[in-house]
C-alpha cells in the first residue's frame, strides 16, 4: 500500500491521465504504465 516514506518508482508529468481505481486515506490508487501505483490526493486533479 501507500507510504509517505516509500521510494519513488516513477513520476507523472502535468497533464498525464491516470485511471483512478480507489482511494485510501490521502492517497488515490491508480493504474500507471500498466502497474498499480499510488498518488497523493493533493497532487491529482480529478476530471470526469
Beta strands, then each sheet from edge to edge (+ up, - down):
strand 1: 19-24
strand 2: 27-32
strand 3: 35-40
sheet 1: 1+ 2- 3+
end
